[in-house]
Amino acid sequence: MLSTQFLALTSFLAPLALAVPSDGTPRQAVPIVTLTLIAAHSTSPIHHQPIAASNETFYIGKDTTSYCPQEEVGACPVGNVTSVVVGGGEGASMNVEVPGGQTVYVLPTGALAFTPAHGEGEVSVNNGTTNGFSYTSGVNGHPGQFRFQGWSWFACPVMGATMNAGPWQIFADVPGSDVRGCIGFNALGTPYTQGVAAWEYE
């Protein structure tokens, strides 16, 4: 069963998908998809590794971190899988139950990030960008591609890590980012069909 949070997100995004641009030509509706993501760069140490939400940013080589107030809500979602919702416009969000949701955005440094629970205004405070996310479906059963404004994705070793062992933090190669010494990759998305993946990500 779809959660009330997901239904609310769908209702919010649907008008954006049908918006009319300035030239008066109706836009084709953009489907909303719920995904898990992996990195693709053959011969690299990150190839086919999952992309995980942790510390309000995204990593390869780290576990997903989430929280659920079980004593208040009863049954909790799985919580150990990172899943995002993309489409209906140019935005993306975390696949969560927490009221208000969690928005995915890109920091001026290029870091791929998400807002904390109840973090309204966090994007503005951090001068982040929420528009420009897209997902192109794969063909013949292959994963599709998750993109941000056409920029490449890079996996950069965190402080103290090595290029071959990680973990690596995810960045978009936007103006102002520094991805020297990082590994370029494609972010591949596979539909996630198990409902809400976490109460909230941390």
Biotite code that builds the C-alpha atoms (Angstrom):
import biotite.structure as struc

atoms = struc.array([
    struc.Atom([0.000, 0.000, 0.000], chain_id="A", res_id=1, res_name="MET", atom_name="CA", element="C"),
    struc.Atom([1.339, 3.455, -0.867], chain_id="A", res_id=2, res_name="LEU", atom_name="CA", element="C"),
    struc.Atom([1.968, 5.707, 2.103], chain_id="A", res_id=3, res_name="SER", atom_name="CA", element="C"),
    struc.Atom([0.140, 8.980, 2.654], chain_id="A", res_id=4, res_name="THR", atom_name="CA", element="C"),
    struc.Atom([3.508, 10.716, 2.263], chain_id="A", res_id=5, res_name="GLN", atom_name="CA", element="C"),
    struc.Atom([4.053, 9.230, -1.200], chain_id="A", res_id=6, res_name="PHE", atom_name="CA", element="C"),
    struc.Atom([0.482, 10.056, -2.251], chain_id="A", res_id=7, res_name="LEU", atom_name="CA", element="C"),
    struc.Atom([0.951, 13.624, -1.053], chain_id="A", res_id=8, res_name="ALA", atom_name="CA", element="C"),
    struc.Atom([4.166, 13.900, -3.055], chain_id="A", res_id=9, res_name="LEU", atom_name="CA", element="C"),
    struc.Atom([2.388, 12.551, -6.139], chain_id="A", res_id=10, res_name="THR", atom_name="CA", element="C"),
    struc.Atom([-0.387, 15.118, -5.764], chain_id="A", res_id=11, res_name="SER", atom_name="CA", element="C"),
    struc.Atom([2.166, 17.901, -5.381], chain_id="A", res_id=12, res_name="PHE", atom_name="CA", element="C"),
    struc.Atom([4.270, 16.900, -8.378], chain_id="A", res_id=13, res_name="LEU", atom_name="CA", element="C"),
    struc.Atom([1.473, 16.094, -10.828], chain_id="A", res_id=14, res_name="ALA", atom_name="CA", element="C"),
    struc.Atom([0.644, 19.744, -11.676], chain_id="A", res_id=15, res_name="PRO", atom_name="CA", element="C"),
    struc.Atom([4.328, 20.401, -12.320], chain_id="A", res_id=16, res_name="LEU", atom_name="CA", element="C"),
    struc.Atom([4.391, 17.584, -14.856], chain_id="A", res_id=17, res_name="ALA", atom_name="CA", element="C"),
    struc.Atom([1.571, 19.216, -16.807], chain_id="A", res_id=18, res_name="LEU", atom_name="CA", element="C"),
    struc.Atom([2.823, 22.786, -16.609], chain_id="A", res_id=19, res_name="ALA", atom_name="CA", element="C"),
    struc.Atom([2.770, 24.857, -19.783], chain_id="A", res_id=20, res_name="VAL", atom_name="CA", element="C"),
    struc.Atom([6.072, 26.522, -20.763], chain_id="A", res_id=21, res_name="PRO", atom_name="CA", element="C"),
    struc.Atom([6.334, 30.143, -21.859], chain_id="A", res_id=22, res_name="SER", atom_name="CA", element="C"),
    struc.Atom([5.883, 29.288, -25.566], chain_id="A", res_id=23, res_name="ASP", atom_name="CA", element="C"),
    struc.Atom([2.408, 27.897, -24.826], chain_id="A", res_id=24, res_name="GLY", atom_name="CA", element="C"),
    struc.Atom([3.245, 24.333, -25.879], chain_id="A", res_id=25, res_name="THR", atom_name="CA", element="C"),
    struc.Atom([1.928, 21.777, -23.365], chain_id="A", res_id=26, res_name="PRO", atom_name="CA", element="C"),
    struc.Atom([4.641, 19.653, -21.783], chain_id="A", res_id=27, res_name="ARG", atom_name="CA", element="C"),
    struc.Atom([4.346, 15.898, -21.862], chain_id="A", res_id=28, res_name="GLN", atom_name="CA", element="C"),
    struc.Atom([3.653, 14.452, -18.429], chain_id="A", res_id=29, res_name="ALA", atom_name="CA", element="C"),
    struc.Atom([6.800, 13.188, -16.713], chain_id="A", res_id=30, res_name="VAL", atom_name="CA", element="C"),
    struc.Atom([6.263, 9.903, -14.879], chain_id="A", res_id=31, res_name="PRO", atom_name="CA", element="C"),
    struc.Atom([7.160, 9.659, -11.202], chain_id="A", res_id=32, res_name="ILE", atom_name="CA", element="C"),
    struc.Atom([9.512, 6.796, -10.420], chain_id="A", res_id=33, res_name="VAL", atom_name="CA", element="C"),
    struc.Atom([10.864, 5.391, -7.166], chain_id="A", res_id=34, res_name="THR", atom_name="CA", element="C"),
    struc.Atom([14.432, 4.112, -7.464], chain_id="A", res_id=35, res_name="LEU", atom_name="CA", element="C"),
    struc.Atom([17.473, 2.617, -5.859], chain_id="A", res_id=36, res_name="THR", atom_name="CA", element="C"),
    struc.Atom([20.785, 3.775, -7.338], chain_id="A", res_id=37, res_name="LEU", atom_name="CA", element="C"),
    struc.Atom([24.103, 2.149, -8.148], chain_id="A", res_id=38, res_name="ILE", atom_name="CA", element="C"),
    struc.Atom([27.312, 3.506, -9.672], chain_id="A", res_id=39, res_name="ALA", atom_name="CA", element="C"),
    struc.Atom([28.549, 2.316, -13.049], chain_id="A", res_id=40, res_name="ALA", atom_name="CA", element="C"),
    struc.Atom([32.187, 2.678, -14.133], chain_id="A", res_id=41, res_name="HIS", atom_name="CA", element="C"),
    struc.Atom([33.690, -0.562, -15.383], chain_id="A", res_id=42, res_name="SER", atom_name="CA", element="C"),
    struc.Atom([37.195, -1.446, -14.131], chain_id="A", res_id=43, res_name="THR", atom_name="CA", element="C"),
    struc.Atom([36.784, 0.983, -11.195], chain_id="A", res_id=44, res_name="SER", atom_name="CA", element="C"),
    struc.Atom([36.379, 0.013, -7.517], chain_id="A", res_id=45, res_name="PRO", atom_name="CA", element="C"),
    struc.Atom([32.917, 1.636, -7.401], chain_id="A", res_id=46, res_name="ILE", atom_name="CA", element="C"),
    struc.Atom([31.403, -0.321, -10.285], chain_id="A", res_id=47, res_name="HIS", atom_name="CA", element="C"),
    struc.Atom([27.898, -1.587, -9.440], chain_id="A", res_id=48, res_name="HIS", atom_name="CA", element="C"),
    struc.Atom([28.185, -0.502, -5.802], chain_id="A", res_id=49, res_name="GLN", atom_name="CA", element="C"),
    struc.Atom([25.027, 0.955, -4.209], chain_id="A", res_id=50, res_name="PRO", atom_name="CA", element="C"),
    struc.Atom([24.644, 4.665, -3.526], chain_id="A", res_id=51, res_name="ILE", atom_name="CA", element="C"),
    struc.Atom([23.667, 5.209, 0.124], chain_id="A", res_id=52, res_name="ALA", atom_name="CA", element="C"),
    struc.Atom([22.215, 8.098, 2.114], chain_id="A", res_id=53, res_name="ALA", atom_name="CA", element="C"),
    struc.Atom([24.229, 8.997, 5.204], chain_id="A", res_id=54, res_name="SER", atom_name="CA", element="C"),
    struc.Atom([24.872, 12.201, 7.167], chain_id="A", res_id=55, res_name="ASN", atom_name="CA", element="C"),
    struc.Atom([22.491, 14.152, 4.877], chain_id="A", res_id=56, res_name="GLU", atom_name="CA", element="C"),
    struc.Atom([24.664, 13.384, 1.839], chain_id="A", res_id=57, res_name="THR", atom_name="CA", element="C"),
    struc.Atom([25.282, 10.404, -0.454], chain_id="A", res_id=58, res_name="PHE", atom_name="CA", element="C"),
    struc.Atom([28.120, 7.893, -0.514], chain_id="A", res_id=59, res_name="TYR", atom_name="CA", element="C"),
    struc.Atom([29.457, 4.745, -2.117], chain_id="A", res_id=60, res_name="ILE", atom_name="CA", element="C"),
    struc.Atom([31.026, 2.330, 0.350], chain_id="A", res_id=61, res_name="GLY", atom_name="CA", element="C"),
    struc.Atom([28.928, 3.399, 3.347], chain_id="A", res_id=62, res_name="LYS", atom_name="CA", element="C"),
    struc.Atom([25.783, 1.881, 4.827], chain_id="A", res_id=63, res_name="ASP", atom_name="CA", element="C"),
    struc.Atom([22.436, 3.654, 4.663], chain_id="A", res_id=64, res_name="THR", atom_name="CA", element="C"),
    struc.Atom([21.620, 5.475, 7.896], chain_id="A", res_id=65, res_name="THR", atom_name="CA", element="C"),
    struc.Atom([18.008, 6.032, 8.913], chain_id="A", res_id=66, res_name="SER", atom_name="CA", element="C"),
    struc.Atom([15.794, 6.478, 11.954], chain_id="A", res_id=67, res_name="TYR", atom_name="CA", element="C"),
    struc.Atom([12.288, 5.377, 12.888], chain_id="A", res_id=68, res_name="CYS", atom_name="CA", element="C"),
    struc.Atom([10.434, 6.188, 16.128], chain_id="A", res_id=69, res_name="PRO", atom_name="CA", element="C"),
    struc.Atom([9.035, 2.672, 16.463], chain_id="A", res_id=70, res_name="GLN", atom_name="CA", element="C"),
    struc.Atom([7.424, 3.350, 19.827], chain_id="A", res_id=71, res_name="GLU", atom_name="CA", element="C"),
    struc.Atom([5.322, 6.053, 18.142], chain_id="A", res_id=72, res_name="GLU", atom_name="CA", element="C"),
    struc.Atom([4.589, 4.610, 14.706], chain_id="A", res_id=73, res_name="VAL", atom_name="CA", element="C"),
    struc.Atom([4.575, 0.870, 15.317], chain_id="A", res_id=74, res_name="GLY", atom_name="CA", element="C"),
    struc.Atom([5.793, -0.987, 12.243], chain_id="A", res_id=75, res_name="ALA", atom_name="CA", element="C"),
    struc.Atom([8.798, 0.703, 10.612], chain_id="A", res_id=76, res_name="CYS", atom_name="CA", element="C"),
    struc.Atom([9.955, 0.540, 6.981], chain_id="A", res_id=77, res_name="PRO", atom_name="CA", element="C"),
    struc.Atom([13.088, -1.513, 6.258], chain_id="A", res_id=78, res_name="VAL", atom_name="CA", element="C"),
    struc.Atom([15.395, 1.489, 6.735], chain_id="A", res_id=79, res_name="GLY", atom_name="CA", element="C"),
    struc.Atom([18.548, -0.120, 5.329], chain_id="A", res_id=80, res_name="ASN", atom_name="CA", element="C"),
    struc.Atom([17.928, 0.721, 1.666], chain_id="A", res_id=81, res_name="VAL", atom_name="CA", element="C"),
    struc.Atom([18.406, 4.148, 0.064], chain_id="A", res_id=82, res_name="THR", atom_name="CA", element="C"),
    struc.Atom([15.558, 5.010, -2.292], chain_id="A", res_id=83, res_name="SER", atom_name="CA", element="C"),
    struc.Atom([14.700, 8.253, -4.086], chain_id="A", res_id=84, res_name="VAL", atom_name="CA", element="C"),
    struc.Atom([11.605, 9.521, -5.883], chain_id="A", res_id=85, res_name="VAL", atom_name="CA", element="C"),
    struc.Atom([12.181, 11.339, -9.193], chain_id="A", res_id=86, res_name="VAL", atom_name="CA", element="C"),
    struc.Atom([9.864, 12.904, -11.749], chain_id="A", res_id=87, res_name="GLY", atom_name="CA", element="C"),
    struc.Atom([6.796, 15.041, -12.167], chain_id="A", res_id=88, res_name="GLY", atom_name="CA", element="C"),
    struc.Atom([9.034, 18.034, -12.874], chain_id="A", res_id=89, res_name="GLY", atom_name="CA", element="C"),
    struc.Atom([12.704, 18.477, -12.158], chain_id="A", res_id=90, res_name="GLU", atom_name="CA", element="C"),
    struc.Atom([12.813, 17.620, -8.472], chain_id="A", res_id=91, res_name="GLY", atom_name="CA", element="C"),
    struc.Atom([13.703, 14.580, -6.404], chain_id="A", res_id=92, res_name="ALA", atom_name="CA", element="C"),
    struc.Atom([13.014, 13.495, -2.846], chain_id="A", res_id=93, res_name="SER", atom_name="CA", element="C"),
    struc.Atom([13.801, 10.677, -0.474], chain_id="A", res_id=94, res_name="MET", atom_name="CA", element="C"),
    struc.Atom([11.358, 7.765, -0.358], chain_id="A", res_id=95, res_name="ASN", atom_name="CA", element="C"),
    struc.Atom([10.329, 8.322, 3.255], chain_id="A", res_id=96, res_name="VAL", atom_name="CA", element="C"),
    struc.Atom([7.315, 8.291, 5.576], chain_id="A", res_id=97, res_name="GLU", atom_name="CA", element="C"),
    struc.Atom([8.197, 11.271, 7.786], chain_id="A", res_id=98, res_name="VAL", atom_name="CA", element="C"),
    struc.Atom([5.701, 14.164, 7.467], chain_id="A", res_id=99, res_name="PRO", atom_name="CA", element="C"),
    struc.Atom([7.066, 16.893, 5.217], chain_id="A", res_id=100, res_name="GLY", atom_name="CA", element="C"),
    struc.Atom([9.399, 14.499, 3.431], chain_id="A", res_id=101, res_name="GLY", atom_name="CA", element="C"),
    struc.Atom([13.077, 15.048, 2.675], chain_id="A", res_id=102, res_name="GLN", atom_name="CA", element="C"),
    struc.Atom([14.183, 16.942, -0.427], chain_id="A", res_id=103, res_name="THR", atom_name="CA", element="C"),
    struc.Atom([17.175, 15.946, -2.558], chain_id="A", res_id=104, res_name="VAL", atom_name="CA", element="C"),
    struc.Atom([19.369, 18.841, -3.705], chain_id="A", res_id=105, res_name="TYR", atom_name="CA", element="C"),
    struc.Atom([22.869, 19.788, -4.826], chain_id="A", res_id=106, res_name="VAL", atom_name="CA", element="C"),
    struc.Atom([25.123, 22.060, -2.764], chain_id="A", res_id=107, res_name="LEU", atom_name="CA", element="C"),
    struc.Atom([27.281, 24.787, -4.360], chain_id="A", res_id=108, res_name="PRO", atom_name="CA", element="C"),
    struc.Atom([30.252, 22.425, -3.883], chain_id="A", res_id=109, res_name="THR", atom_name="CA", element="C"),
    struc.Atom([28.470, 19.877, -6.078], chain_id="A", res_id=110, res_name="GLY", atom_name="CA", element="C"),
    struc.Atom([27.759, 17.521, -3.164], chain_id="A", res_id=111, res_name="ALA", atom_name="CA", element="C"),
    struc.Atom([24.546, 15.540, -3.602], chain_id="A", res_id=112, res_name="LEU", atom_name="CA", element="C"),
    struc.Atom([22.548, 16.081, -0.411], chain_id="A", res_id=113, res_name="ALA", atom_name="CA", element="C"),
    struc.Atom([19.142, 15.753, 1.224], chain_id="A", res_id=114, res_name="PHE", atom_name="CA", element="C"),
    struc.Atom([17.349, 17.787, 3.844], chain_id="A", res_id=115, res_name="THR", atom_name="CA", element="C"),
    struc.Atom([16.901, 16.474, 7.385], chain_id="A", res_id=116, res_name="PRO", atom_name="CA", element="C"),
    struc.Atom([13.441, 15.573, 8.601], chain_id="A", res_id=117, res_name="ALA", atom_name="CA", element="C"),
    struc.Atom([11.417, 18.736, 9.324], chain_id="A", res_id=118, res_name="HIS", atom_name="CA", element="C"),
    struc.Atom([14.209, 20.667, 7.586], chain_id="A", res_id=119, res_name="GLY", atom_name="CA", element="C"),
    struc.Atom([12.091, 23.228, 5.781], chain_id="A", res_id=120, res_name="GLU", atom_name="CA", element="C"),
    struc.Atom([14.326, 26.056, 4.607], chain_id="A", res_id=121, res_name="GLY", atom_name="CA", element="C"),
    struc.Atom([17.478, 23.941, 4.712], chain_id="A", res_id=122, res_name="GLU", atom_name="CA", element="C"),
    struc.Atom([17.980, 24.173, 0.935], chain_id="A", res_id=123, res_name="VAL", atom_name="CA", element="C"),
    struc.Atom([17.844, 27.975, 1.000], chain_id="A", res_id=124, res_name="SER", atom_name="CA", element="C"),
    struc.Atom([20.148, 28.195, 4.012], chain_id="A", res_id=125, res_name="VAL", atom_name="CA", element="C"),
    struc.Atom([22.710, 26.037, 2.181], chain_id="A", res_id=126, res_name="ASN", atom_name="CA", element="C"),
    struc.Atom([22.193, 27.851, -1.147], chain_id="A", res_id=127, res_name="ASN", atom_name="CA", element="C"),
    struc.Atom([21.297, 24.519, -2.725], chain_id="A", res_id=128, res_name="GLY", atom_name="CA", element="C"),
    struc.Atom([19.643, 23.667, -6.032], chain_id="A", res_id=129, res_name="THR", atom_name="CA", element="C"),
    struc.Atom([16.623, 21.367, -6.265], chain_id="A", res_id=130, res_name="THR", atom_name="CA", element="C"),
    struc.Atom([15.748, 21.717, -9.958], chain_id="A", res_id=131, res_name="ASN", atom_name="CA", element="C"),
    struc.Atom([17.334, 19.680, -12.724], chain_id="A", res_id=132, res_name="GLY", atom_name="CA", element="C"),
    struc.Atom([17.010, 16.066, -11.593], chain_id="A", res_id=133, res_name="PHE", atom_name="CA", element="C"),
    struc.Atom([15.841, 13.582, -14.204], chain_id="A", res_id=134, res_name="SER", atom_name="CA", element="C"),
    struc.Atom([15.583, 9.878, -14.842], chain_id="A", res_id=135, res_name="TYR", atom_name="CA", element="C"),
    struc.Atom([15.754, 8.215, -18.254], chain_id="A", res_id=136, res_name="THR", atom_name="CA", element="C"),
    struc.Atom([14.346, 4.705, -18.289], chain_id="A", res_id=137, res_name="SER", atom_name="CA", element="C"),
    struc.Atom([16.528, 1.862, -19.489], chain_id="A", res_id=138, res_name="GLY", atom_name="CA", element="C"),
    struc.Atom([15.595, -0.473, -22.340], chain_id="A", res_id=139, res_name="VAL", atom_name="CA", element="C"),
    struc.Atom([15.285, -4.246, -22.481], chain_id="A", res_id=140, res_name="ASN", atom_name="CA", element="C"),
    struc.Atom([15.310, -4.536, -18.711], chain_id="A", res_id=141, res_name="GLY", atom_name="CA", element="C"),
    struc.Atom([18.472, -2.512, -18.191], chain_id="A", res_id=142, res_name="HIS", atom_name="CA", element="C"),
    struc.Atom([18.678, 0.186, -15.485], chain_id="A", res_id=143, res_name="PRO", atom_name="CA", element="C"),
    struc.Atom([17.999, 3.787, -16.478], chain_id="A", res_id=144, res_name="GLY", atom_name="CA", element="C"),
    struc.Atom([20.097, 6.879, -15.732], chain_id="A", res_id=145, res_name="GLN", atom_name="CA", element="C"),
    struc.Atom([19.651, 9.383, -12.912], chain_id="A", res_id=146, res_name="PHE", atom_name="CA", element="C"),
    struc.Atom([21.041, 12.813, -13.838], chain_id="A", res_id=147, res_name="ARG", atom_name="CA", element="C"),
    struc.Atom([21.339, 16.367, -12.585], chain_id="A", res_id=148, res_name="PHE", atom_name="CA", element="C"),
    struc.Atom([21.254, 19.180, -15.191], chain_id="A", res_id=149, res_name="GLN", atom_name="CA", element="C"),
    struc.Atom([23.372, 17.115, -17.558], chain_id="A", res_id=150, res_name="GLY", atom_name="CA", element="C"),
    struc.Atom([26.445, 17.275, -15.305], chain_id="A", res_id=151, res_name="TRP", atom_name="CA", element="C"),
    struc.Atom([28.577, 14.205, -14.692], chain_id="A", res_id=152, res_name="SER", atom_name="CA", element="C"),
    struc.Atom([28.616, 12.398, -11.343], chain_id="A", res_id=153, res_name="TRP", atom_name="CA", element="C"),
    struc.Atom([31.865, 11.848, -9.459], chain_id="A", res_id=154, res_name="PHE", atom_name="CA", element="C"),
    struc.Atom([32.796, 9.707, -6.455], chain_id="A", res_id=155, res_name="ALA", atom_name="CA", element="C"),
    struc.Atom([35.458, 11.419, -4.353], chain_id="A", res_id=156, res_name="CYS", atom_name="CA", element="C"),
    struc.Atom([37.333, 9.620, -1.559], chain_id="A", res_id=157, res_name="PRO", atom_name="CA", element="C"),
    struc.Atom([36.435, 11.044, 1.853], chain_id="A", res_id=158, res_name="VAL", atom_name="CA", element="C"),
    struc.Atom([39.185, 12.428, 4.047], chain_id="A", res_id=159, res_name="MET", atom_name="CA", element="C"),
    struc.Atom([41.542, 9.652, 5.067], chain_id="A", res_id=160, res_name="GLY", atom_name="CA", element="C"),
    struc.Atom([40.251, 7.231, 2.414], chain_id="A", res_id=161, res_name="ALA", atom_name="CA", element="C"),
    struc.Atom([42.089, 5.980, -0.648], chain_id="A", res_id=162, res_name="THR", atom_name="CA", element="C"),
    struc.Atom([40.951, 5.991, -4.252], chain_id="A", res_id=163, res_name="MET", atom_name="CA", element="C"),
    struc.Atom([40.757, 2.203, -4.374], chain_id="A", res_id=164, res_name="ASN", atom_name="CA", element="C"),
    struc.Atom([39.183, 1.496, -0.981], chain_id="A", res_id=165, res_name="ALA", atom_name="CA", element="C"),
    struc.Atom([36.793, 4.405, -0.297], chain_id="A", res_id=166, res_name="GLY", atom_name="CA", element="C"),
    struc.Atom([34.348, 5.301, 0.980], chain_id="A", res_id=167, res_name="PRO", atom_name="CA", element="C"),
    struc.Atom([33.549, 7.930, -1.621], chain_id="A", res_id=168, res_name="TRP", atom_name="CA", element="C"),
    struc.Atom([31.196, 10.924, -1.431], chain_id="A", res_id=169, res_name="GLN", atom_name="CA", element="C"),
    struc.Atom([28.969, 11.742, -4.432], chain_id="A", res_id=170, res_name="ILE", atom_name="CA", element="C"),
    struc.Atom([29.366, 15.058, -6.278], chain_id="A", res_id=171, res_name="PHE", atom_name="CA", element="C"),
    struc.Atom([27.928, 16.592, -9.434], chain_id="A", res_id=172, res_name="ALA", atom_name="CA", element="C"),
    struc.Atom([30.547, 18.260, -11.623], chain_id="A", res_id=173, res_name="ASP", atom_name="CA", element="C"),
    struc.Atom([28.891, 21.676, -11.397], chain_id="A", res_id=174, res_name="VAL", atom_name="CA", element="C"),
    struc.Atom([30.766, 24.992, -11.668], chain_id="A", res_id=175, res_name="PRO", atom_name="CA", element="C"),
    struc.Atom([32.472, 25.471, -8.307], chain_id="A", res_id=176, res_name="GLY", atom_name="CA", element="C"),
    struc.Atom([33.018, 21.802, -7.592], chain_id="A", res_id=177, res_name="SER", atom_name="CA", element="C"),
    struc.Atom([36.469, 20.230, -7.321], chain_id="A", res_id=178, res_name="ASP", atom_name="CA", element="C"),
    struc.Atom([36.436, 16.663, -8.577], chain_id="A", res_id=179, res_name="VAL", atom_name="CA", element="C"),
    struc.Atom([40.151, 16.270, -9.176], chain_id="A", res_id=180, res_name="ARG", atom_name="CA", element="C"),
    struc.Atom([41.260, 12.837, -8.022], chain_id="A", res_id=181, res_name="GLY", atom_name="CA", element="C"),
    struc.Atom([37.694, 11.516, -8.184], chain_id="A", res_id=182, res_name="CYS", atom_name="CA", element="C"),
    struc.Atom([36.058, 8.741, -10.211], chain_id="A", res_id=183, res_name="ILE", atom_name="CA", element="C"),
    struc.Atom([33.486, 9.685, -12.840], chain_id="A", res_id=184, res_name="GLY", atom_name="CA", element="C"),
    struc.Atom([30.468, 7.397, -13.108], chain_id="A", res_id=185, res_name="PHE", atom_name="CA", element="C"),
    struc.Atom([26.905, 6.996, -14.312], chain_id="A", res_id=186, res_name="ASN", atom_name="CA", element="C"),
    struc.Atom([24.197, 6.749, -11.663], chain_id="A", res_id=187, res_name="ALA", atom_name="CA", element="C"),
    struc.Atom([21.947, 3.873, -12.693], chain_id="A", res_id=188, res_name="LEU", atom_name="CA", element="C"),
    struc.Atom([18.441, 3.589, -11.288], chain_id="A", res_id=189, res_name="GLY", atom_name="CA", element="C"),
    struc.Atom([16.329, 0.482, -10.778], chain_id="A", res_id=190, res_name="THR", atom_name="CA", element="C"),
    struc.Atom([12.630, 0.797, -9.827], chain_id="A", res_id=191, res_name="PRO", atom_name="CA", element="C"),
    struc.Atom([12.003, 0.170, -6.137], chain_id="A", res_id=192, res_name="TYR", atom_name="CA", element="C"),
    struc.Atom([8.674, -1.572, -5.623], chain_id="A", res_id=193, res_name="THR", atom_name="CA", element="C"),
    struc.Atom([8.674, -2.300, -1.884], chain_id="A", res_id=194, res_name="GLN", atom_name="CA", element="C"),
    struc.Atom([6.829, 0.861, -0.817], chain_id="A", res_id=195, res_name="GLY", atom_name="CA", element="C"),
    struc.Atom([8.381, 3.399, 1.526], chain_id="A", res_id=196, res_name="VAL", atom_name="CA", element="C"),
    struc.Atom([12.035, 2.561, 2.219], chain_id="A", res_id=197, res_name="ALA", atom_name="CA", element="C"),
    struc.Atom([12.606, 4.474, 5.476], chain_id="A", res_id=198, res_name="ALA", atom_name="CA", element="C"),
    struc.Atom([10.814, 6.577, 8.038], chain_id="A", res_id=199, res_name="TRP", atom_name="CA", element="C"),
    struc.Atom([13.532, 9.188, 7.659], chain_id="A", res_id=200, res_name="GLU", atom_name="CA", element="C"),
    struc.Atom([17.126, 9.212, 6.482], chain_id="A", res_id=201, res_name="TYR", atom_name="CA", element="C"),
    struc.Atom([19.842, 10.720, 8.636], chain_id="A", res_id=202, res_name="GLU", atom_name="CA", element="C"),
])
